[in-house]
Amino acid sequence: MTMDTVYIIATASLYAIACGTLGSFLMLRKMAMLGDAISHAVLPGIVIAFLISGSRDSLTMLAGASALGILTSFIIEFFHKKARLQTDASIGVSYTSLFALGVILISVFAGQVDLDQECVLYGEIAYVPLDLWILKSGTVMGPRALYIALIIALIVIAFTKLGFPFLKITSFDTEYALSLGISVGLWHYILMAMVSLTTVAAFDSVGAILVVALFIVAPATAYLLSNKLSRMIWINAILSILISILSYYLALWINGSIAGAWVSCAGLFFFIALLFAPDEGLLSKRKKINYDKKIHFEVNKSIE
Amino acid sequence: MQALENFIRLSDPNIISVVLGSILITASSAVVGCFSFLKKKALVGDAVAHSVLPGICLAFIIAGNKDPLIIILGAFTTGWLSLVLIDLIAEKTKIKEDSAIAIILSVFFGIGILLLTAIQHSGNAAQSGLESFLFGKAAALVGRDLIMFSIVAGIVLLTVVLFFKELKIIAFDEAFAKSIGLPVRFLNLLLTSLTVMAVVTGIQAVGVVLMAAILITPAAAARFWTDDLFKMTLIAAFIGALAGYAGAFVSYTASNMPTGPWIVMIVSVMALLSFFIAPKRGIISRFVDQAKMKETILGENLLKELYRIAEKQGGAAQYIDIDVLNDHRQFPVRALRNKISKFQSSGLLLSDSNSIKLTDDGYEKGKRIVKLHRLWEMYLSSYLKIAPDHVHEDAETIEHIITPQIEAKLESLLDYPDMDPHNKKIPY
């Protein structure tokens, strides 16, 4: 195992943990598709910021794209409330048009933007070790993307740690949260801002569609395995690391994209959980039902 | 320029077939999309669109070439599978439908990307152009591909025409469909298959990523122009066809441009325009209606308040100071000033420096509103047995909406009562 392998796996794990932690809340809030929408819709923001600042990892880019992410959730709300368009259509219309705009911008400014359509879709985490952070003195500090991933993961963890009670209560019971005087709308938009920020940062490495997987697939697996939010987040973290390691070797083995492999592995874990999770699994549920039937039968017999 | 001219004149038979093909494909997707839209399954189409990618790649790996029939079969299989899985997950576990959609969408797409990149790296020469399934390439629609995809699009359209009435019923009211003995399961299956077929053909034009847009966006736009499903499908088909035409144009004249995003841009702009300018349902006309209603209410409240002050002071209309009026009911300053000058010119009010007085017409109008208010309070307390101290708020809003017909009905129903529940005289 070379250093490059470690860098790639570490970057993937950090993003997976950051996205999955936020994704747990998105899923509980029935906003999984909103995460999907935002991850697509930040594209024009990224391209425009790119054109203005001319570099890939500037703060301008993060700020611009995060702004677009929040704008997207505003637009979706706007169409829903003002035009009375049903939510699913509102999401579908908003994100496809913004994503299309982004792809067109990339094609129009193909010469000036160091992005291409494929990279937008599935990113290239294999290039992580190529872009090194080198100090003025000449010391090589390691890949830049790894540091960004680390910072994002720390921000998300700190945010979750500090805001946990509020996030939890606004996710599970908005009425109760309101009655306690907690601003549900405020936490909604803070969460959206965090989602946008994380999406933009992860986007570069894993691409738009696969960000969605980071947000939803591992948390859903954890959700099947646990009934407790904090435990769910821990399971997600463990799964993230496991999937990141496995997918790296899967990608190497079949010579495909690492991000694609990541989602495939995550999907595999999800389906295993779907079938065999202790309480929720399809097969174990059937067992439980059979067991219940048996008890019922025996009780009836003893009554007779 | 030459390319543009060639395109508009349809001088090249190739152009004609590309244009026809894209129009047929986008229009048929838009028509099917109307039903998905009404069933609130917009994002399911998105999931299917992403889920056909692994099917396409698998079909390619197995067949070793891009034969359209095999590609369609592969795409159809995984597209279908994705829908089955979404339903299974949403029904059998605690995971909600939206999460199930997101999971299936991303996992299938991820597998698709993994296979696609593996194929690309394998060095198989036949794979070139496979990535055009991501963003679409209408100009690539030639020969056998075009014929195959047009046939599928034609079948989709024909099926919708044949089953229009049945699909209409299940789109609006499944329980009703069941009660009149329609085969609901079969029809749902049919609609699912139509969706998958529309997606499978549509990705030729726009690619898997943006497929949801040509399925849903034309339907969403069309919904703003009409309440009639038949007209809605026609409008959606027209919007879809227009975008398909434009897409073929972009694909033909600017081959380095991705076709799909342009088609989606055009559909989206049309949808956006519809959201804003459509009569009745559009944002602008809704806004205008609301502003008008607000003004009407303000005016009626003004007349009502002046009448009530007159009533207190003995009956006849008198000059009343605006400050006194505002003591009775706070009106927004500028809106009040505008309203007063409007009522002056329409002969409902007289104005003298800072005081105003109802004319005979204005007095009658104010009296009617007060009457409606009190009649409604009477109705609520005698027919719905609501306590007298709870009826005012409701009457405050309903008094602006009651039509002369309802007014007559209330009067005869309550038999012209003299007093309202607060023992105030009801003026006739």
Boltz contact constraints between the chains, C-beta under 6 A:
constraints:
  - contact:
      token1: [A, 27]
      token2: [B, 99]
      max_distance: 6.0
  - contact:
      token1: [A, 30]
      token2: [B, 96]
      max_distance: 6.0
  - contact:
      token1: [A, 30]
      token2: [B, 98]
      max_distance: 6.0
  - contact:
      token1: [A, 32]
      token2: [B, 98]
      max_distance: 6.0
  - contact:
      token1: [A, 32]
      token2: [B, 99]
      max_distance: 6.0
  - contact:
      token1: [A, 32]
      token2: [B, 102]
      max_distance: 6.0
  - contact:
      token1: [A, 33]
      token2: [B, 43]
      max_distance: 6.0
  - contact:
      token1: [A, 33]
      token2: [B, 98]
      max_distance: 6.0
  - contact:
      token1: [A, 33]
      token2: [B, 102]
      max_distance: 6.0
  - contact:
      token1: [A, 36]
      token2: [B, 102]
      max_distance: 6.0
  - contact:
      token1: [A, 82]
      token2: [B, 283]
      max_distance: 6.0
  - contact:
      token1: [A, 83]
      token2: [B, 275]
      max_distance: 6.0
  - contact:
      token1: [A, 83]
      token2: [B, 283]
      max_distance: 6.0
  - contact:
      token1: [A, 86]
      token2: [B, 40]
      max_distance: 6.0
  - contact:
      token1: [A, 88]
      token2: [B, 40]
      max_distance: 6.0
  - contact:
      token1: [A, 88]
      token2: [B, 42]
      max_distance: 6.0
  - contact:
      token1: [A, 88]
      token2: [B, 43]
      max_distance: 6.0
  - contact:
      token1: [A, 89]
      token2: [B, 37]
      max_distance: 6.0
  - contact:
      token1: [A, 89]
      token2: [B, 42]
      max_distance: 6.0
  - contact:
      token1: [A, 89]
      token2: [B, 216]
      max_distance: 6.0
  - contact:
      token1: [A, 89]
      token2: [B, 220]
      max_distance: 6.0
  - contact:
      token1: [A, 92]
      token2: [B, 42]
      max_distance: 6.0
  - contact:
      token1: [A, 92]
      token2: [B, 43]
      max_distance: 6.0
  - contact:
      token1: [A, 92]
      token2: [B, 212]
      max_distance: 6.0
  - contact:
      token1: [A, 92]
      token2: [B, 216]
      max_distance: 6.0
  - contact:
      token1: [A, 93]
      token2: [B, 217]
      max_distance: 6.0
  - contact:
      token1: [A, 93]
      token2: [B, 220]
      max_distance: 6.0
  - contact:
      token1: [A, 93]
      token2: [B, 271]
      max_distance: 6.0
  - contact:
      token1: [A, 96]
      token2: [B, 210]
      max_distance: 6.0
  - contact:
      token1: [A, 96]
      token2: [B, 212]
      max_distance: 6.0
  - contact:
      token1: [A, 96]
      token2: [B, 213]
      max_distance: 6.0
  - contact:
      token1: [A, 96]
      token2: [B, 264]
      max_distance: 6.0
  - contact:
      token1: [A, 97]
      token2: [B, 268]
      max_distance: 6.0
  - contact:
      token1: [A, 100]
      token2: [B, 210]
      max_distance: 6.0
  - contact:
      token1: [A, 100]
      token2: [B, 261]
      max_distance: 6.0
  - contact:
      token1: [A, 100]
      token2: [B, 264]
      max_distance: 6.0
  - contact:
      token1: [A, 100]
      token2: [B, 265]
      max_distance: 6.0
  - contact:
      token1: [A, 103]
      token2: [B, 258]
      max_distance: 6.0
  - contact:
      token1: [A, 103]
      token2: [B, 261]
      max_distance: 6.0
  - contact:
      token1: [A, 104]
      token2: [B, 261]
      max_distance: 6.0
  - contact:
      token1: [A, 107]
      token2: [B, 257]
      max_distance: 6.0
  - contact:
      token1: [A, 107]
      token2: [B, 258]
      max_distance: 6.0
  - contact:
      token1: [A, 122]
      token2: [B, 113]
      max_distance: 6.0
  - contact:
      token1: [A, 209]
      token2: [B, 109]
      max_distance: 6.0
  - contact:
      token1: [A, 212]
      token2: [B, 106]
      max_distance: 6.0
  - contact:
      token1: [A, 213]
      token2: [B, 106]
      max_distance: 6.0
  - contact:
      token1: [A, 213]
      token2: [B, 110]
      max_distance: 6.0
  - contact:
      token1: [A, 216]
      token2: [B, 102]
      max_distance: 6.0
  - contact:
      token1: [A, 216]
      token2: [B, 103]
      max_distance: 6.0
  - contact:
      token1: [A, 217]
      token2: [B, 103]
      max_distance: 6.0
  - contact:
      token1: [A, 220]
      token2: [B, 95]
      max_distance: 6.0
  - contact:
      token1: [A, 220]
      token2: [B, 99]
      max_distance: 6.0
  - contact:
      token1: [A, 220]
      token2: [B, 103]
      max_distance: 6.0
  - contact:
      token1: [A, 254]
      token2: [B, 118]
      max_distance: 6.0
  - contact:
      token1: [A, 255]
      token2: [B, 118]
      max_distance: 6.0
  - contact:
      token1: [A, 255]
      token2: [B, 121]
      max_distance: 6.0
  - contact:
      token1: [A, 256]
      token2: [B, 114]
      max_distance: 6.0
  - contact:
      token1: [A, 256]
      token2: [B, 117]
      max_distance: 6.0
  - contact:
      token1: [A, 256]
      token2: [B, 118]
      max_distance: 6.0
  - contact:
      token1: [A, 257]
      token2: [B, 113]
      max_distance: 6.0
  - contact:
      token1: [A, 257]
      token2: [B, 117]
      max_distance: 6.0
  - contact:
      token1: [A, 260]
      token2: [B, 110]
      max_distance: 6.0
  - contact:
      token1: [A, 260]
      token2: [B, 113]
      max_distance: 6.0
  - contact:
      token1: [A, 260]
      token2: [B, 114]
      max_distance: 6.0
  - contact:
      token1: [A, 260]
      token2: [B, 117]
      max_distance: 6.0
  - contact:
      token1: [A, 261]
      token2: [B, 114]
      max_distance: 6.0
  - contact:
      token1: [A, 263]
      token2: [B, 106]
      max_distance: 6.0
  - contact:
      token1: [A, 263]
      token2: [B, 107]
      max_distance: 6.0
  - contact:
      token1: [A, 263]
      token2: [B, 110]
      max_distance: 6.0
  - contact:
      token1: [A, 264]
      token2: [B, 110]
      max_distance: 6.0
  - contact:
      token1: [A, 264]
      token2: [B, 111]
      max_distance: 6.0
  - contact:
      token1: [A, 264]
      token2: [B, 114]
      max_distance: 6.0
  - contact:
      token1: [A, 267]
      token2: [B, 107]
      max_distance: 6.0
  - contact:
      token1: [A, 280]
      token2: [B, 93]
      max_distance: 6.0
  - contact:
      token1: [A, 282]
      token2: [B, 92]
      max_distance: 6.0
